[in-house]
């Protein structure tokens, strides 16, 4: 389960970055993205999917979280 840095880009989209793999891509969708909860299946614009157990309350970005490949 890699540590993933998530930050907000200037255009408001979330950026998903894995330093050890030097992988960087925008988040296309998040399964649960509400005021109360954030997480579940996360799809990137490159088509890959990752998973994190939903977090309540949602995290503030930038943050580093542990994801697993979906």
Secondary structure, DSSP 8 states (H G I E B T S, - for coil): --EEEEEE-TTS-EEEEETTTTEEEEEEEEEEESSS-EEEEEEETTS-EEEEEEESS---SSEEEE-EE-
